[in-house]
Amino acid sequence: MTAQMQSWHNPTVYTYQQTIRQKIIGYDLIYDLMTNMLQNVPCKERMLIVGAGGGQELQTLGRTFPLTKFTAVDTSSSMLQLAKQLINQLHLPLDIDWHSTDIHSLKIDEPFDIAVCHLVLHFLEGLDEKKALLKKIAESLKDGSVLFLSSINTDLTEPTFKQQLRHWQSSMLQNGISQHDWQRFEQSFGVTTHPINIETLVDLLHEVGFTTVIPYFKSHMIDAVIATKEHAKRGI
């Protein structure tokens, strides 16, 4: 969870667990479906969580896969602290390696079996920055392993963007978000929130080495996908 993400969700990180569910309709389903699909993945010994602040990934995955070793990365130390508090409150005896840093600064001695990056990508401004993050994740994974990723995906230049926002506004207000918080969220687009359309996201994933990209969740502008890293080509 980046520092930018704190301002998108709430001025106080300790209200995160409540407000994120008010803003993203079906939020828990992103993680529940991911956990269900991971039941079919043979190796889950080591998982990389990019944007681990808040603790939702660690909470959901840790309950189902308590023997997994997690590497939790987040640039926001306060959000990472919130994740630690959540795991402690739930008394989950998990093996977690905490890193309050950018993933590009993370030293990786052994590739991971699984990577998770939820609701982070749209806070990176340019395509090059987004691609660099996805490339680093791909390089951190074993061949044939998977990435679970979700983000806001839309085209700010399309005429339908304003209509999409109105629909999302209706859902958020019905879910208890104040008009003031909605306005802050709306004004974040193009300032701290930089979405790309889903087609561009899929293209980026292919470019960095993910051969198969399958969608598994959508709510308003939020898409979640599972991407499989290609196997290294062997010489003849």
C-alpha positions in Angstrom: 0.0 0.0 0.0 1.8 3.1 -1.1 1.9 6.5 0.7 -0.3 7.9 -2.1 -2.9 5.2 -1.4 -3.3 6.5 2.2 -4.7 9.8 0.9 -6.9 8.0 -1.5 -8.6 5.9 1.2 -8.6 8.0 4.3 -6.4 10.6 6.1 -6.1 8.1 9.0 -4.7 4.7 8.0 -6.4 3.1 11.0 -9.8 3.4 9.5 -8.6 1.6 6.4 -10.3 -1.7 6.9 -13.7 0.0 7.1 -13.4 2.6 4.4 -11.9 0.3 1.7 -14.9 -1.9 1.9 -17.2 1.1 1.6 -15.4 2.3 -1.5 -14.7 -1.0 -3.4 -17.9 -2.9 -3.8 -17.2 -6.6 -3.3 -13.7 -5.9 -1.8 -13.5 -9.2 0.2 -14.4 -11.2 -2.9 -11.2 -10.2 -4.6 -9.3 -12.0 -1.8 -11.7 -14.9 -1.2 -11.6 -15.8 -4.9 -7.9 -15.6 -5.0 -7.6 -17.9 -2.0 -10.0 -20.4 -3.6 -7.9 -20.4 -6.8 -4.7 -20.9 -4.9 -6.0 -24.2 -3.7 -5.2 -25.6 -7.2 -1.6 -24.2 -7.2 0.8 -27.0 -6.3 3.5 -24.9 -4.6 2.7 -22.2 -2.1 5.8 -22.2 0.1 6.9 -18.6 -0.6 4.6 -15.7 -1.4 5.5 -12.1 -2.3 2.9 -9.5 -1.2 3.5 -6.1 -2.9 1.6 -3.4 -1.2 1.0 -5.4 2.0 -0.1 -2.4 4.1 -3.5 -2.8 5.7 -3.0 -6.6 6.0 -5.9 -7.9 4.0 -3.8 -10.3 1.9 -1.8 -11.6 4.9 -5.0 -12.1 6.9 -6.9 -13.9 4.1 -4.0 -16.0 2.8 -2.5 -16.6 6.2 -5.6 -18.2 7.6 -5.8 -20.7 4.7 -2.0 -21.2 4.2 -0.5 -20.9 7.6 2.7 -22.7 6.7 3.6 -20.3 3.8 6.5 -17.9 4.3 5.4 -14.4 3.3 7.5 -11.5 2.2 5.4 -8.3 2.8 6.6 -5.2 1.0 5.2 -1.7 1.3 6.6 1.8 0.9 4.4 3.2 3.7 5.7 2.3 7.1 2.5 3.4 8.8 0.4 1.1 6.6 2.8 -1.8 7.2 2.5 -1.2 10.9 -1.3 -1.4 10.6 -0.9 -4.8 8.9 1.4 -6.0 11.7 -1.2 -4.9 14.3 -4.0 -6.7 12.4 -2.0 -10.0 12.3 -1.2 -9.7 16.0 -4.8 -9.0 16.9 -5.9 -12.0 15.0 -3.2 -14.1 16.7 -2.0 -15.6 13.4 1.4 -17.2 14.0 2.6 -16.5 10.5 6.2 -16.5 9.1 6.3 -12.9 7.7 9.4 -11.1 6.5 8.5 -7.4 6.7 10.0 -4.8 4.3 9.2 -1.1 4.5 10.7 -0.3 1.1 10.1 -0.1 -2.6 10.1 -3.5 -4.3 12.9 -2.3 -6.6 15.2 -2.1 -3.5 14.2 -5.6 -2.2 17.0 -8.1 -2.3 15.6 -11.4 -3.5 17.7 -14.5 -2.9 15.2 -17.1 -4.1 12.3 -16.7 -6.6 8.8 -16.8 -5.2 6.0 -19.3 -5.9 3.2 -16.7 -5.8 3.0 -12.9 -6.1 0.1 -10.7 -5.1 -0.3 -7.0 -5.9 -3.7 -5.6 -5.2 -4.8 -2.0 -5.6 -1.3 -0.6 -6.1 -0.7 -0.2 -9.8 -3.0 2.8 -10.4 -0.9 4.9 -8.0 2.1 4.7 -10.3 1.9 7.6 -12.8 3.5 6.6 -16.1 3.4 3.5 -18.2 7.1 3.1 -17.8 6.8 3.1 -14.0 3.9 0.6 -14.1 5.8 -1.7 -16.5 8.9 -1.5 -14.3 6.9 -2.7 -11.3 5.3 -5.6 -13.2 8.7 -6.5 -14.6 10.3 -6.6 -11.2 7.5 -8.9 -10.0 7.9 -11.2 -13.0 11.6 -11.4 -12.3 10.9 -12.3 -8.7 8.8 -15.3 -9.6 9.6 -18.8 -10.6 8.8 -19.9 -14.2 5.2 -21.1 -14.4 4.1 -19.3 -11.2 1.3 -16.8 -10.9 0.6 -13.2 -10.0 -2.8 -12.0 -8.6 -3.3 -8.4 -9.4 -6.1 -5.9 -9.1 -6.3 -2.2 -10.0 -8.5 0.6 -11.2 -8.7 0.3 -15.0 -10.3 2.9 -17.2 -9.5 5.5 -19.8 -9.7 9.1 -18.5 -10.1 10.4 -22.1 -13.1 8.3 -22.9 -16.6 9.9 -22.8 -17.8 7.0 -20.7 -15.4 7.9 -17.9 -17.7 10.4 -16.3 -20.6 8.0 -16.5 -18.5 5.3 -14.8 -17.7 7.8 -12.0 -21.4 8.6 -11.5 -22.3 4.9 -11.1 -19.4 4.4 -8.7 -20.5 7.5 -6.7 -23.9 6.1 -6.3 -22.5 2.8 -4.9 -20.1 4.6 -2.5 -22.7 7.0 -1.1 -25.1 4.1 -0.6 -22.3 2.3 1.2 -21.8 5.1 3.7 -19.1 7.2 2.1 -19.6 10.9 2.7 -20.0 13.4 -0.1 -16.8 15.1 1.0 -14.8 11.8 0.8 -16.4 11.1 -2.6 -15.2 14.5 -3.9 -11.7 13.8 -2.7 -11.7 10.5 -4.5 -13.1 12.0 -7.7 -10.5 14.7 -7.7 -7.7 12.2 -7.2 -8.0 11.0 -10.9 -5.1 12.3 -12.9 -3.4 13.7 -9.7 -2.6 10.7 -7.5 -4.7 8.0 -9.2 -3.5 7.1 -12.7 -5.5 4.3 -14.2 -5.0 2.6 -17.5 -7.5 0.6 -19.4 -7.6 -3.2 -19.0 -6.3 -3.8 -22.6 -3.2 -1.8 -21.8 -2.7 -3.7 -18.5 -2.9 -7.0 -20.3 -0.4 -5.8 -22.9 2.0 -4.8 -20.2 1.7 -8.1 -18.4 2.5 -9.9 -21.7 5.5 -7.6 -22.4 7.1 -8.5 -19.0 6.7 -12.2 -19.4 3.2 -13.3 -18.3 1.8 -15.5 -21.1 -1.8 -16.0 -19.8 -3.9 -13.3 -18.2 -7.4 -14.3 -17.0 -9.9 -11.9 -15.3 -11.6 -13.2 -12.2 -13.3 -10.1 -10.7 -14.8 -6.8 -11.8 -16.6 -4.1 -9.8 -17.1 -0.6 -11.4 -13.6 0.3 -12.6 -11.8 -2.3 -10.5 -10.5 -5.4 -12.3 -8.7 -8.4 -10.8 -6.7 -10.9 -12.9 -4.5 -13.9 -12.5 -1.4 -13.9 -14.7 0.9 -16.9 -15.3 4.6 -16.4 -15.9 5.9 -18.1 -19.0 8.4 -20.9 -18.7 12.0 -20.1 -19.8 12.7 -21.1 -23.4 15.2 -23.9 -23.6 17.8 -24.2 -26.3 17.6 -27.0 -28.9 
